[in-house]
Amino acid sequence: MWLSVEEMKRLAEGLAKLNLIWTESGEPMVFQKEPRVPPDPLLPFVPWKPIKPRREGTMEIDVTSNGGSAVADLPSERVCGVVEQLDGAFTTPTAINIFRSERDEWGCKVPGFNPHETLPTYVTRSEAAILINLLPLASDLRSKGSDIDWEELELKGLNERDYWFFTIYNGPRQAKGSAPAGRFAVNKQTADVWGMDSGKMVHSPEIDAVEAVIRREHKTSATWIDYYRNHPLMRHSE
């Protein structure tokens, strides 16, 4: 599960306040992954089984990094109170949903949370390509007799976790005289189309209609769109 730096910091601060006894090591931890069989239909993006604690009647908390690792045991009677405290560390919708699903599995009540409500799924590369072909720029080039082409854009620092990136060409990209006509990004979370050169969201009746269909198919809620709509095209570290 991907967390932001801010979420990880809040989670670490929350763990530090639990007054647990930590066993430390100078070596990173190695986790043995065991696939979920059959897959969980509510968490299709979590293919592995939860790791069993080393001691019966406890929740095992493992912390690891390149510089070393630490492990602590949380008694079962403290679990629900502790995970409720840690819940506030998360702001990413996916992280919130997964964490609260785990809370529910542990038998901890989560007010207002429905564990049977599935998360939205990602916009696929094929769906993104359909939107790219509907761009006003593409329609304008076709109206002038150009046989447009496109390819995925590869550039260091792009936020490929949240976007598909494309370059549109005026004519087949391998043909002599073909030139890039524009660069665009499609948000994998929301289906929004952005012009990379203009920095603006692209709209047209055709694009808006297809975006609505894609969002319905992927169960993309308004809250999800509000959170992911303005994620940067470039990674924060760049």
RALINNOR-V162635 format. One record per residue. N is the residue number from 1. RES is the residue in one letter. SS is DSSP state (a for helix, b for strand, c for the rest). D_FIRST is the distance of its C-alpha to the first C-alpha in Angstrom with 1 decimal. Layout:
# RALINNOR-V162635
N:RES:SS:D_FIRST / N:RES:SS:D_FIRST
This chain:
# RALINNOR-V162635
1:M:c:0.0 / 2:W:c:3.8 / 3:L:c:6.5 / 4:S:c:10.1 / 5:V:a:12.7 / 6:E:a:14.4 / 7:E:a:11.6 / 8:M:a:11.2 / 9:K:a:15.0 / 10:R:a:15.6 / 11:L:a:13.4 / 12:A:a:15.5 / 13:E:a:18.6 / 14:G:a:18.1 / 15:L:a:17.8 / 16:A:a:20.9 / 17:K:c:22.9 / 18:L:c:22.5 / 19:N:c:25.4 / 20:L:c:24.0 / 21:I:c:25.6 / 22:W:c:23.4 / 23:T:b:24.4 / 24:E:b:23.7 / 25:S:b:23.9 / 26:G:c:24.4 / 27:E:c:22.3 / 28:P:c:18.6 / 29:M:c:17.2 / 30:V:c:16.9 / 31:F:c:14.9 / 32:Q:c:16.6 / 33:K:c:14.5 / 34:E:c:16.3 / 35:P:b:15.7 / 36:R:c:15.9 / 37:V:c:19.4 / 38:P:c:19.9 / 39:P:c:16.5 / 40:D:c:15.5 / 41:P:c:16.8 / 42:L:c:14.8 / 43:L:c:11.4 / 44:P:c:12.3 / 45:F:c:8.9 / 46:V:c:8.3 / 47:P:c:11.3 / 48:W:b:11.6 / 49:K:c:13.6 / 50:P:c:12.9 / 51:I:c:14.7 / 52:K:c:18.1 / 53:P:c:19.5 / 54:R:c:22.3 / 55:R:c:24.7 / 56:E:c:25.6 / 57:G:c:25.3 / 58:T:b:22.5 / 59:M:b:18.8 / 60:E:b:17.9 / 61:I:b:15.8 / 62:D:b:14.9 / 63:V:b:14.4 / 64:T:b:14.8 / 65:S:b:15.5 / 66:N:c:18.1 / 67:G:c:20.7 / 68:G:b:20.4 / 69:S:b:18.8 / 70:A:b:19.6 / 71:V:b:19.4 / 72:A:b:20.8 / 73:D:b:21.8 / 74:L:b:21.6 / 75:P:b:24.5 / 76:S:a:23.7 / 77:E:a:26.0 / 78:R:a:23.9 / 79:V:a:20.5 / 80:C:a:20.9 / 81:G:a:22.3 / 82:V:a:19.7 / 83:V:a:16.6 / 84:E:a:18.6 / 85:Q:a:19.2 / 86:L:a:15.6 / 87:D:a:14.6 / 88:G:a:16.2 / 89:A:a:13.8 / 90:F:c:11.4 / 91:T:c:12.8 / 92:T:c:10.2 / 93:P:a:11.1 / 94:T:a:8.0 / 95:A:a:6.7 / 96:I:a:10.4 / 97:N:a:10.8 / 98:I:a:8.4 / 99:F:a:9.8 / 100:R:a:13.2 / 101:S:a:13.1 / 102:E:a:12.7 / 103:R:a:15.4 / 104:D:a:17.5 / 105:E:a:17.3 / 106:W:c:18.4 / 107:G:c:21.4 / 108:C:c:20.7 / 109:K:c:22.1 / 110:V:c:20.0 / 111:P:c:22.7 / 112:G:c:22.4 / 113:F:c:19.2 / 114:N:c:19.8 / 115:P:c:17.5 / 116:H:c:19.2 / 117:E:c:18.3 / 118:T:c:16.0 / 119:L:c:13.5 / 120:P:c:14.9 / 121:T:c:14.5 / 122:Y:c:14.7 / 123:V:c:18.2 / 124:T:c:19.4 / 125:R:a:21.4 / 126:S:a:24.5 / 127:E:a:24.2 / 128:A:a:23.6 / 129:A:a:26.8 / 130:I:a:28.7 / 131:L:a:28.1 / 132:I:a:29.1 / 133:N:a:32.3 / 134:L:c:33.1 / 135:L:c:33.1 / 136:P:a:36.4 / 137:L:a:36.8 / 138:A:a:36.6 / 139:S:a:39.1 / 140:D:a:41.4 / 141:L:a:41.4 / 142:R:a:42.2 / 143:S:a:45.0 / 144:K:c:46.6 / 145:G:c:46.6 / 146:S:c:43.7 / 147:D:c:41.7 / 148:I:c:38.2 / 149:D:b:35.5 / 150:W:b:31.8 / 151:E:b:29.2 / 152:E:b:25.7 / 153:L:c:25.7 / 154:E:c:24.4 / 155:L:c:24.5 / 156:K:c:23.0 / 157:G:c:20.6 / 158:L:b:19.7 / 159:N:c:16.5 / 160:E:c:15.7 / 161:R:c:12.1 / 162:D:c:13.9 / 163:Y:b:17.4 / 164:W:b:19.9 / 165:F:b:22.8 / 166:F:b:26.4 / 167:T:b:29.9 / 168:I:b:32.9 / 169:Y:b:36.2 / 170:N:b:39.7 / 171:G:c:40.8 / 172:P:c:39.4 / 173:R:c:37.3 / 174:Q:c:39.3 / 175:A:c:42.6 / 176:K:c:45.0 / 177:G:c:44.9 / 178:S:c:41.4 / 179:A:b:39.6 / 180:P:b:36.2 / 181:A:b:36.7 / 182:G:b:33.4 / 183:R:b:29.6 / 184:F:b:27.1 / 185:A:b:23.4 / 186:V:b:21.9 / 187:N:b:18.8 / 188:K:c:16.4 / 189:Q:c:15.3 / 190:T:c:18.8 / 191:A:c:21.4 / 192:D:c:23.1 / 193:V:b:25.3 / 194:W:b:26.0 / 195:G:b:28.9 / 196:M:c:27.7 / 197:D:c:31.3 / 198:S:c:32.1 / 199:G:c:28.7 / 200:K:b:29.5 / 201:M:b:28.0 / 202:V:c:30.2 / 203:H:c:31.9 / 204:S:c:34.6 / 205:P:a:35.7 / 206:E:a:34.4 / 207:I:a:30.9 / 208:D:a:30.5 / 209:A:a:31.6 / 210:V:a:29.3 / 211:E:a:26.3 / 212:A:a:27.2 / 213:V:a:27.3 / 214:I:a:24.0 / 215:R:a:22.3 / 216:R:a:24.2 / 217:E:a:23.1 / 218:H:c:19.4 / 219:K:c:19.9 / 220:T:c:18.9 / 221:S:c:20.1 / 222:A:a:22.0 / 223:T:a:19.5 / 224:W:a:16.6 / 225:I:a:19.2 / 226:D:a:20.2 / 227:Y:a:16.8 / 228:Y:a:15.9 / 229:R:c:19.6 / 230:N:c:20.3 / 231:H:c:17.3 / 232:P:c:19.2 / 233:L:c:20.3 / 234:M:b:20.0 / 235:R:c:17.2 / 236:H:c:17.8 / 237:S:c:18.7 / 238:E:c:21.5
